[in-house]
């Protein structure tokens, strides 16, 4: 999903981009392609083509929040406490300065998913992976 976010304010639009440029073309037997967001220059970069395949794993915040969700074969929710999620985001490479944008990102997550449901996972997922017992300093 990191390729599909239009920077730090692009969480909500990424889901529609995923549906229109990846999922729908795959389901119709076409070769999907999307523009990859280049975090280092803060704009869209190269075109990426996805080869048709039997299994495609889409990972990231918002990967299941779109009009094409019913076309997914399996939807997995990975549950983690807010402190662990923030620590993971702060240590991720290649996306610029998360610390500077963490408040904006959290607000977008709240808009997309609603208030943080922890310790309860949301409904409607095929599999829930509960990592709430994980260390925050991993």
C-alpha positions in Angstrom: 0.0 0.0 0.0 2.9 2.4 0.6 3.3 2.7 -3.2 -0.3 3.8 -3.5 -0.5 6.5 -0.7 -0.2 10.0 -2.2 2.2 10.9 0.6 1.3 11.6 4.2 -2.2 12.8 3.4 -3.1 10.0 1.0 -4.5 7.2 3.1 -8.2 7.5 2.0 -7.5 7.8 -1.7 -5.1 4.9 -1.8 -8.0 2.4 -1.4 -9.8 3.6 -4.5 -6.5 3.6 -6.4 -5.9 0.0 -5.3 -9.3 -1.0 -6.5 -9.1 0.8 -9.9 -5.6 0.1 -10.9 -4.9 -3.3 -9.4 -7.9 -5.4 -8.2 -10.4 -4.6 -11.0 -7.9 -5.2 -13.9 -6.7 -8.5 -12.3 -10.3 -9.7 -11.9 -11.0 -8.8 -15.6 -7.9 -10.7 -16.8 -5.9 -7.6 -17.6 -2.4 -6.7 -16.5 -2.7 -4.1 -13.7 -0.3 -1.2 -13.5 -0.1 1.7 -11.1 2.1 4.8 -10.5 4.4 4.3 -7.5 4.5 7.2 -5.1 8.1 8.3 -4.5 8.4 9.4 -0.9 11.9 10.8 -1.3 10.7 13.5 -3.8 7.1 13.7 -2.6 5.4 12.9 -5.9 4.3 10.1 -8.2 7.1 8.2 -9.9 7.6 5.2 -12.1 4.8 3.0 -13.4 4.8 -0.5 -11.9 3.2 -3.5 -13.8 2.0 -6.4 -11.8 2.2 -9.8 -13.6 -0.9 -11.9 -13.4 -0.6 -14.5 -10.8 -2.5 -17.0 -8.7 -1.9 -15.2 -5.4 -1.4 -11.5 -4.8 -0.9 -10.3 -1.2 -1.8 -6.7 -0.6 -0.4 -5.4 2.7 -0.8 -2.1 4.5 -3.2 0.3 6.1 -6.4 0.6 4.1 -5.8 -2.5 2.0 -9.3 -3.8 2.8 -11.2 -0.4 2.9 -12.5 0.0 -0.6 -15.4 -0.8 -2.9 -13.7 -3.9 -4.2 -13.4 -5.6 -0.8 -15.9 -8.2 -1.8 -13.6 -9.3 -4.6 -10.8 -10.2 -2.1 -10.5 -13.9 -1.4 -9.3 -13.3 2.1 -9.2 -10.2 4.3 -6.8 -10.3 7.3 -6.8 -7.8 10.1 -3.5 -7.5 12.1 -4.3 -6.1 15.5 -1.7 -4.3 17.4 -1.7 -1.8 20.2 -1.3 1.9 19.2 2.2 2.2 20.7 3.4 -0.9 18.8 1.9 0.4 15.5 3.5 3.8 16.0 6.9 2.2 16.8 6.7 0.1 13.7 5.9 3.1 11.6 8.7 5.2 13.1 11.3 2.5 12.3 10.1 1.8 8.8 12.6 2.9 6.1 12.0 4.7 2.9 8.9 6.8 3.8 10.4 10.0 5.2 9.8 11.4 8.6 6.9 9.6 10.2 7.4 11.4 13.5 6.6 14.7 11.8 3.4 13.4 10.3 2.2 10.9 12.9 -0.7 13.1 14.1 -2.0 13.6 10.6 -1.7 9.9 9.8 -3.5 8.9 13.0 -6.4 11.3 12.1 -6.7 9.7 8.7 -6.8 6.2 10.2 -9.6 7.4 12.6 -11.5 8.8 9.6 -11.1 5.6 7.6 -11.7 3.0 10.4 -13.5 5.0 13.1 -12.1 5.4 16.7 -9.4 3.0 17.7 -11.3 -0.3 18.5 -8.7 -1.8 20.7 -8.8 -4.2 22.4 -11.6 -5.3 20.1 -10.9 -6.2 16.5 -13.4 -5.0 13.9 -15.8 -7.4 12.4 -16.0 -8.7 8.8 -12.5 -10.1 8.4 -11.7 -13.7 7.5 -8.7 -13.9 9.9 -7.6 -11.7 12.8 -3.9 -11.9 13.8 -3.7 -10.5 17.4 -0.3 -9.0 18.2 -1.5 -7.0 21.2 0.8 -9.0 23.5 3.9 -8.0 21.4 6.6 -5.8 22.8 6.5 -2.1 21.8 10.3 -1.9 21.6 10.6 -4.6 18.9 
